[in-house]
Amino acid sequence: MSTSPPPAGSLLQTLSDDLAGAVERAGQSIVRVEARRANPASGIIWSADGQILTAHHVLEREENIVVVLADGRELPATIAGRDPGSDLAVLRVAATGLPAATPAPAASARLGHLVLAVGRPFALAATLGVISTIGGPWRTWRGGQLERLIQTDAPFYPGFSGGALVDTAGRVAGVASSQLGRGLNLAVPTELAGAIAQTLVSQGRIRRGYLGVGTQPVELPASLQARLNLSQATGLLVVTLDAGGPADRAGLLVGDILIGLAGQPVTGIDDLQARLAATTPGATTAARLIRGGALHDLPITIGERK
């Protein structure tokens, strides 16, 4: 079997060179983030004046964070803002003239496109794959809602979180996270990540509503629907309450069936998360529930998810 390289100018060689060039260009903006006890993680230089975008979950400490640039410089970093719901965080370093990443055009990623996962857990590293799914809205397990997410089969090695999903031109199409999908290789699209980063820099966090209840979907018997003149067939059975949480303070009880919030129906968990996302923490609204076969409306002050 021949082991000679493909001839210069061949399609395979051209593709290989193009991919290597994309990693080289993107790699100038990929940094190592040292903010946890075990493996370092990755980050992306988001602005030339020192904003570094990374993953929230890799920041296991809030002090003594170090960012290592492509040229080997080690810079102390502080947290400008973080958001568990989107698994994004922004670090700040005291430097200017940094090689900021080039974002891919909004919504340019397409199903089947070749992409590279690029990180710098130690040295610069890259893997190759395709975009396998583009979906959304996506309700994250930490209470956030992302309008769009990119899934890839390009492996995320340990420490790749916070790094970049890069197109074949070396432009950043998304921010990699191994935690958003709990085992899926997901990336927050660049345009969405940029909007979240801007909010984090200006406000330090994304405020999201919180009730403090554990629920499970439940069907409402047809006889109950008819008696209470309800148009919905399902609600959420309250199975746990956080002690001292908003729902507990408002007087909700285990066994209540939540069927509405803020004047809108709640037929399942997605409905509840959507109502909370649309309600400002600290605002008081009405929770509609079924208790003992009767309708009740309870005022409830929405908390803030930490």
C-alpha positions in Angstrom: 0.0 0.0 0.0 1.4 3.4 -1.0 2.0 5.9 1.8 3.1 8.7 -0.3 1.3 12.1 0.3 -1.3 13.2 -2.2 0.1 15.2 -5.1 0.4 18.9 -4.7 -2.6 20.7 -6.1 -4.9 17.7 -5.6 -8.4 18.3 -4.1 -7.5 16.4 -1.0 -4.3 18.4 -0.4 -6.1 21.6 -1.1 -8.8 20.8 1.5 -6.2 19.7 4.0 -4.3 23.0 3.5 -7.5 25.0 3.8 -8.4 23.3 7.1 -4.9 23.8 8.5 -5.1 27.5 7.5 -8.5 27.9 9.2 -7.1 26.4 12.5 -4.0 28.6 12.3 -6.1 31.8 11.7 -8.6 31.0 14.5 -5.9 29.8 16.8 -4.5 33.3 17.3 -7.7 34.2 19.1 -8.0 31.0 21.2 -6.6 31.2 24.7 -6.1 28.8 27.6 -8.3 29.5 30.7 -6.9 28.3 34.0 -9.8 28.6 36.5 -10.3 25.1 37.9 -8.4 22.5 39.8 -8.1 19.9 37.0 -7.7 20.5 33.3 -7.5 24.0 31.9 -10.3 25.1 29.5 -10.4 27.4 26.5 -11.6 30.8 25.7 -12.0 33.2 22.7 -10.6 36.7 22.5 -13.9 38.6 21.9 -12.5 42.1 21.7 -9.1 43.6 21.1 -9.4 45.5 24.4 -9.4 42.4 26.6 -12.8 40.7 26.7 -12.5 36.9 26.7 -15.6 34.7 26.1 -15.6 31.3 27.7 -17.9 28.7 29.2 -19.5 29.4 32.6 -19.0 25.9 33.9 -15.2 26.0 33.6 -14.9 28.8 36.1 -14.7 26.9 39.3 -13.0 29.8 41.1 -13.6 33.5 41.0 -10.0 34.6 41.9 -6.6 33.8 40.6 -7.8 33.2 37.1 -5.1 33.2 34.4 -5.5 33.5 30.6 -2.7 32.2 28.4 -2.5 33.8 25.0 -1.3 32.1 21.8 2.0 33.9 22.1 2.6 32.5 25.6 1.8 35.6 27.6 0.0 34.8 30.9 -2.5 37.5 32.0 -4.5 37.7 35.2 -8.3 37.8 34.5 -11.4 38.9 36.3 -15.0 37.8 35.7 -17.0 40.5 34.0 -20.2 38.4 34.0 -21.4 34.9 33.8 -24.7 33.1 32.9 -25.3 29.5 34.0 -28.4 29.4 31.7 -26.4 29.7 28.5 -23.1 28.3 30.0 -21.4 31.5 28.9 -19.1 33.9 30.8 -16.9 36.9 30.0 -13.5 37.4 31.4 -11.6 40.7 31.3 -7.8 41.1 31.0 -5.8 44.3 31.1 -4.5 44.3 27.6 -5.1 46.0 24.3 -4.4 45.2 20.7 -5.3 41.5 21.1 -6.2 39.4 18.0 -10.0 39.3 18.3 -11.8 36.4 16.7 -13.5 36.9 13.4 -17.2 36.0 13.7 -18.9 34.0 11.0 -21.9 35.9 9.4 -25.1 35.5 11.3 -27.0 32.3 10.6 -24.3 31.2 8.0 -23.9 27.8 9.5 -25.8 25.1 7.5 -26.6 21.5 8.2 -23.7 19.4 6.8 -21.1 22.1 6.7 -17.6 21.1 7.7 -16.5 22.6 11.0 -13.6 22.5 13.3 -13.7 22.5 17.1 -10.6 24.5 18.2 -9.4 24.7 21.8 -6.3 25.4 23.8 -6.5 23.3 26.9 -2.7 23.1 26.7 -1.3 23.5 23.2 -3.6 24.5 20.3 -5.8 21.5 19.3 -8.5 20.9 16.7 -11.0 18.2 15.6 -13.0 17.9 12.4 -16.6 17.1 11.9 -19.9 18.4 10.4 -22.8 20.4 11.7 -25.2 17.6 12.5 -28.2 19.6 13.8 -29.2 23.2 14.0 -32.1 23.6 16.3 -34.1 25.8 18.7 -35.5 27.3 20.7 -33.7 25.1 23.2 -34.6 25.1 26.9 -31.4 24.4 28.9 -31.3 22.4 32.0 -30.1 25.4 33.9 -33.2 27.4 33.2 -32.1 29.4 30.1 -33.6 29.6 26.7 -31.5 29.8 23.6 -33.1 30.6 20.3 -30.6 28.6 18.3 -28.0 25.9 19.0 -25.5 24.1 16.8 -24.7 20.4 17.3 -21.7 18.9 15.8 -20.0 15.5 15.6 -16.6 17.1 15.9 -15.3 15.7 19.2 -14.9 18.1 22.1 -11.7 16.9 23.9 -11.4 17.7 27.7 -10.7 21.4 27.9 -12.4 22.4 24.6 -15.4 24.0 26.4 -15.2 27.8 25.9 -13.3 27.3 22.7 -14.6 27.9 19.2 -16.6 26.0 16.5 -14.8 27.3 13.4 -15.9 27.3 9.8 -13.5 26.4 6.9 -12.6 30.1 6.6 -11.3 30.3 10.2 -14.3 32.3 11.4 -16.0 31.5 14.7 -19.5 30.0 14.1 -20.1 29.3 17.8 -18.9 28.9 21.3 -18.3 25.3 22.4 -19.9 23.8 25.5 -19.8 20.2 26.7 -22.3 20.9 29.5 -25.3 22.5 27.7 -26.5 19.2 26.2 -25.1 16.9 28.9 -23.1 14.7 26.6 -23.9 16.4 23.3 -21.3 18.6 21.5 -23.2 21.9 21.3 -22.2 25.4 20.5 -24.0 28.7 21.1 -24.1 30.5 17.7 -21.8 33.5 17.5 -24.5 36.1 17.0 -26.4 34.9 20.0 -23.2 34.5 22.1 -22.3 38.1 21.2 -25.6 39.4 22.4 -25.3 37.5 25.7 -21.7 38.7 26.1 -22.8 42.3 25.7 -25.4 41.9 28.4 -22.9 40.2 30.7 -20.4 43.0 30.3 -23.0 45.7 31.0 -25.0 43.9 33.7 -22.9 41.1 35.0 -25.6 38.5 34.7 -28.8 37.5 32.8 -31.8 37.8 35.1 -34.1 34.8 34.9 -37.3 34.0 36.9 -37.5 31.3 39.5 -40.4 29.7 41.3 -38.8 27.0 43.4 -41.0 24.1 42.5 -40.5 20.6 41.3 -43.3 19.6 38.9 -44.4 16.8 36.6 -47.0 16.9 33.8 -50.4 15.6 34.6 -53.6 15.1 32.6 -56.8 16.8 33.7 -59.8 14.5 33.6 -62.4 15.5 31.1 -65.0 15.8 33.9 -62.8 18.3 35.8 -62.2 20.3 32.6 -65.9 20.6 32.0 -66.7 21.5 35.6 -64.0 24.2 35.7 -64.7 25.4 32.1 -61.0 24.7 31.2 -59.8 24.6 27.6 -56.5 22.8 28.5 -56.1 19.1 29.0 -52.8 19.1 31.0 -51.1 21.0 33.8 -48.2 20.7 36.2 -48.5 18.7 39.4 -46.4 20.3 42.2 -44.3 17.5 43.7 -41.7 19.5 45.6 -41.2 23.0 47.0 -38.0 24.7 47.8 -38.2 25.8 51.5 -38.5 29.5 51.6 -38.7 29.8 47.8 -41.1 32.1 45.9 -43.8 29.3 45.6 -43.5 28.3 49.2 -43.8 31.9 50.4 -46.8 32.4 48.2 -48.7 29.4 49.7 -48.5 26.8 47.0 -48.7 23.2 48.3 -47.5 19.9 47.2 -50.4 18.3 45.3 -51.5 21.6 43.7 -51.9 21.5 39.9 -50.4 24.7 38.3 -52.4 25.6 35.2 -51.5 29.2 34.6 -49.0 32.0 35.3 -49.1 35.7 34.5 -52.4 35.3 32.8 -51.2 32.6 30.4 -51.9 28.9 30.4 -49.3 26.4 31.7 -49.7 23.0 30.1 -46.2 21.7 30.6 -42.7 22.5 31.7 -41.9 24.4 28.5 -44.8 26.7 29.1 -43.7 27.3 32.7 -40.1 28.2 31.6 -41.5 30.5 28.9 -43.7 32.4 31.4 -40.8 32.7 33.8 -38.5 34.0 31.0 -41.1 36.7 30.2 -41.5 37.8 33.8 -39.0 40.1 35.5 -37.6 38.7 38.8 -39.1 40.7 41.7 -42.4 41.2 39.9 -45.6 40.0 41.5 -48.0 38.0 39.3 -50.8 35.5 39.6 -50.4 31.7 39.7 -53.6 29.9 38.7 -53.9 26.4 40.2 -56.3 23.6 41.0 -56.6 22.6 44.6 -59.2 20.2 46.0 -61.0 20.3 42.7 -61.4 24.1 42.7 -59.7 27.0 41.0 -57.5 29.3 43.0 -55.4 32.4 42.0 -52.4 33.1 44.3 -50.2 36.2 44.0 -46.6 35.2 43.7 -43.4 37.3 43.6 -41.1 35.8 41.1 -37.6 35.1 42.4 -34.3 35.2 40.5 -32.5 32.0 39.5 -28.9 32.0 40.8 
